[in-house]
């Protein structure tokens, strides 16, 4: 039996061991090259006694450690030889108990599929002091380095991060997950460690209901001067990645933002890591980082590997295009233009506001009529909010104005019965009047500024209908002046409109813009933008409205109309107009 003195002696020994024990820092190195580590993380790497690092750690960071620092490679690359997690935990504990300051350097962020949580728990259980230093995860940094944001207003308001590899019965396999739920995501899906299962992954998602045409991308070695990427529809992603020779490490991005081509990370000489190693490769302990630099040279006329893939070339390269309309429409149009290499300027100051009125009782209608993707989305959202059962739509027929509206409908599992060959309100009204039978009624679910051509055709044919104002377009507070300041400062080559109501709202805002003189001078200094309209009614609205611009502009911009009345058609019309103008010059 141990006496009190013995107990006190044991407690004293424990305290002495704890006092002697060092500390472990779980440091996120960020993604790719050394530039993305935090200031705190770099400081710890420079001052630690022991550095445990993964295979993906940037060599420049390892060289920043003190000459007397013990560096231990613990592997952790897919399919390669690596220390087990238990061995790593044991190393961390043993080195800390030797009274050393230990940095466990991990790519990305330790807590984002980096097993940092497991290491932290093991250290705490062993009584070792430990802290985590966050890093920039490859889930965000790699897409961003390729010009892909993981969120974007109007396109993606959520991000889901999935690891595609899991160890099952001692074998690496595709992670088992609720692929049905993943397929229904409206935001961005980012997949890490998925290149070895890319084809199986895309097949599972498509099989679970994700649209095969969903934009997707693979970014290999993101945020380094070796990065390469491909963008492709989901159904072709694996094929295109293989053709491009992309391999792990890579990040997979699935969602509407994958189609965006924003400014990628620049790896030109001027952007060399300002805190690079000394010429000898070792930085003496205590040296001021600001005084350390390296120089890289490249063959004359050539850029670092990967730069060619960063450039966005296409038929609209060098063209500056202003996009208008609601934020959602402007974002989708900008994405389509970006694929063709155009530089886009968002000139949207409108938002779609659903009506507060409840939907009409649907039992009295034979037809539901939609004239925009917004109408479809808002109708289905109101059905949900008002707890309307979708089964009440059984037996009703649906008419849509064009392919964009039809595709939005199909995403919700509903298929249209009627779409006119020419996608405008007048032809929709004529086609619907022809198809409606005696005693049938149509419910028009559209904007309060919907074209009168639709109702004129139905009334002329004696058809019954209710024109329900499902939503309205309102000016976003404070946005208009920002938009027209942007327009004044750098007028675009083209200005595109997606609806007649969008034309009227834009011209109203232009006329009310407080700095009319500056706007006039901006257009006088350069050529007037060309006006692109998505359809004939949109073009007619421009012709009606442009006369009001005489008080600002002495010349009136010329306009053209898309042959196909959708976003792709509008983009193609810009390309055709540019080719035509070039052939004349």
Helices and strands as residue ranges (DSSP letters): H 4-20, E 23-28, G 34-36, H 39-47, E 50-53, H 59-62, E 70-73, H 85-97, E 101-106, H 116-125, E 129-133, H 138-145, E 159-163, E 165-168, E 171-174, H 179-183, E 188-192, G 195-197, H 198-207, E 215-220, E 228-233, G 234-236, H 237-243, E 250-254, G 256-259, G 269-271, G 289-291, H 307-310, E 320-323, H 327-339, E 343-346, E 350-354, G 362-364, E 367-370, H 373-385, G 390-393, E 397-400, H 403-411, E 418-419, H 425-435, E 441-447, H 452-460, E 464-475, H 479-489, E 494-497, H 500-512, H 516-525, E 530-533, H 536-545, G 546-551, E 559-561, H 567-584
